[in-house]
Amino acid sequence: DVAGDRKELLWMALPSLAGGGLGALLVLWVGNRTFAIVVPWLIYGATALFVAQAPIRRFVDRRIAADAHRRRRALQVVMQFAISIYGGFFGAAMGILMLAMLGLVGHDNLSRMNGLKNFAGVCINLTAAGIFIAGGQVRWPLAVAMMGGAIVGGYVAARASRRVDPKWVRGLVVVVGVVMGTYTLVKSI
């Protein structure tokens, strides 16, 4: 869905690599207790942003003319950097945030948005993983199981999302966000 669009991939990669590294360093700094308290609210916030994408996009469209490509690109880079910090800090629901951001800056093809999101997610996760490995924070048996699940799940979900009506995909994203937020909130209490 994004093959051959090197410029767009570069604009996603640079803030993703930098933000992912910064987020990983931040999680090492704040510790597990603070991390557990903050996580549910981050997930709820990401889900709310995804739900509010259409009205926020209309607001952005009024503020930035449709032909103001550079301003939209700057907004995308700044937002992707912030999302990448979040992603390096806590990856869950990061994809929801990226989909919301891409919609806000003018992307409307959900398959293309998914491709950009997945590419950026790889950049964020590789950077954060490198920092966690260097810091001796990885439990390898769990990490290998999670990598396998992420690879299979990402492949299956990408293929399935092309065959399903986008409104159903969007609904599923919201349901997953609410369930994950609630699960992590209950777990942290």
C-alpha positions in Angstrom: 0.0 0.0 0.0 2.9 2.4 0.5 5.5 0.8 -1.8 7.4 3.3 -3.9 6.5 6.3 -1.7 9.9 6.9 -0.3 9.3 10.5 0.6 6.2 9.7 2.7 8.0 6.8 4.4 11.0 9.1 5.2 8.6 11.7 6.7 7.2 8.9 8.9 10.6 7.3 9.7 12.5 10.3 11.0 10.2 11.4 13.8 9.4 7.7 14.6 13.0 6.8 15.2 13.8 9.9 17.3 10.5 9.7 19.3 10.7 6.0 19.9 14.2 6.3 21.4 13.1 9.2 23.6 10.0 7.3 24.8 12.1 4.2 25.7 14.5 6.3 27.7 11.5 8.0 29.4 10.0 4.6 30.5 13.4 3.5 32.0 13.5 6.8 33.9 10.0 6.9 35.4 9.8 3.3 36.5 7.1 0.6 36.6 4.7 2.1 39.2 4.3 5.4 37.4 4.1 3.5 34.1 1.2 1.3 35.4 -0.8 4.3 36.6 -0.5 6.3 33.3 -1.1 3.5 30.8 -4.9 3.2 31.0 -5.4 6.9 30.5 -3.0 7.0 27.5 -5.1 4.2 25.9 -8.4 6.0 26.6 -6.9 9.2 25.2 -5.8 7.5 22.0 -9.2 5.9 21.5 -11.0 9.2 22.1 -8.8 10.9 19.6 -9.5 8.2 17.0 -13.3 8.6 17.6 -13.1 12.4 17.4 -11.0 12.3 14.2 -13.7 13.6 11.9 -14.5 16.8 13.8 -10.9 17.5 14.6 -10.0 17.0 10.9 -12.7 19.6 10.0 -11.1 22.0 12.5 -7.7 21.4 11.0 -9.0 21.8 7.5 -10.5 25.2 8.4 -7.1 26.2 10.0 -4.9 24.9 7.2 -6.0 25.4 3.6 -6.3 22.2 1.6 -3.4 23.3 -0.6 -1.1 24.1 2.3 0.9 20.9 1.9 4.0 22.0 3.8 1.9 23.0 6.9 0.1 19.7 6.8 3.5 17.9 6.5 4.9 19.9 9.5 1.8 19.0 11.6 2.3 15.3 10.6 5.9 15.3 11.6 5.3 17.0 15.0 2.3 14.8 15.8 4.2 11.6 14.7 7.2 12.6 16.9 4.8 13.0 19.9 3.1 9.7 19.1 6.5 8.0 18.8 7.5 9.2 22.2 4.3 7.6 23.5 5.0 4.5 21.4 8.5 4.1 22.8 7.1 4.6 26.3 4.1 2.3 25.8 3.3 0.8 22.5 -0.4 -0.3 23.1 -2.9 1.8 21.1 0.0 3.6 19.4 -1.5 2.4 16.1 -4.9 4.0 17.0 -3.1 7.3 17.5 -1.2 7.1 14.2 -4.4 6.3 12.3 -6.1 9.3 13.9 -3.2 11.5 13.1 -3.0 10.4 9.5 -6.7 11.1 9.1 -6.3 14.5 10.7 -3.6 15.6 8.2 -5.6 14.5 5.2 -5.0 10.9 4.5 -8.3 9.0 3.7 -7.3 5.6 2.3 -7.4 3.3 5.3 -5.2 0.6 3.6 -2.5 3.3 2.9 -2.9 4.7 6.4 -2.4 1.1 7.8 0.8 0.7 5.7 2.2 4.0 6.9 1.2 3.1 10.5 2.9 -0.3 10.3 6.1 1.1 8.8 6.3 3.8 11.5 5.5 1.2 14.2 8.5 -0.9 13.1 10.7 2.2 13.3 9.5 3.1 16.8 9.7 -0.5 18.1 13.1 -1.2 16.7 14.5 1.9 18.3 12.9 1.3 21.7 13.8 -2.4 21.6 17.5 -1.5 21.0 17.4 0.8 24.0 15.7 -1.8 26.2 18.2 -4.5 25.0 21.2 -2.2 25.7 19.7 -1.5 29.1 19.4 -5.2 30.0 15.6 -4.9 30.3 14.4 -7.7 28.0 13.1 -11.0 29.2 14.0 -13.0 26.1 11.5 -15.9 26.2 8.6 -13.5 26.6 10.0 -11.2 23.9 10.4 -14.0 21.4 6.8 -15.1 21.9 5.6 -11.5 21.6 7.6 -11.0 18.4 6.0 -14.1 16.8 2.5 -13.0 17.8 3.1 -9.5 16.5 4.4 -10.7 13.1 1.5 -13.2 12.6 -1.1 -10.8 14.0 0.2 -7.9 11.8 0.2 -9.9 8.7 -3.2 -11.4 9.2 -4.8 -8.1 10.3 -3.3 -6.2 7.3 -4.8 -8.7 4.9 -8.1 -8.9 6.7 -8.5 -5.1 6.9 -8.4 -4.9 3.1 -11.4 -7.2 2.8 -13.6 -5.6 5.5 -15.7 -2.5 5.2 -13.6 0.4 6.8 -16.4 1.4 9.1 -16.2 -2.1 10.7 -12.4 -1.8 11.0 -12.9 1.6 12.7 -15.5 0.2 15.0 -13.2 -2.7 16.0 -10.3 -0.2 16.6 -12.6 1.7 19.1 -13.7 -1.5 20.8 -10.2 -2.8 21.2 -9.1 0.6 22.6 -11.9 0.7 25.2 -11.3 -3.0 26.2 -7.5 -2.4 26.5 -8.0 0.8 28.5 -10.4 -0.9 30.9 -8.2 -4.0 31.3 -5.1 -2.0 32.1 -7.1 0.3 34.5 -8.5 -2.6 36.4 -5.1 -4.3 36.5 -3.4 -1.2 37.9 -5.8 -0.8 40.8 
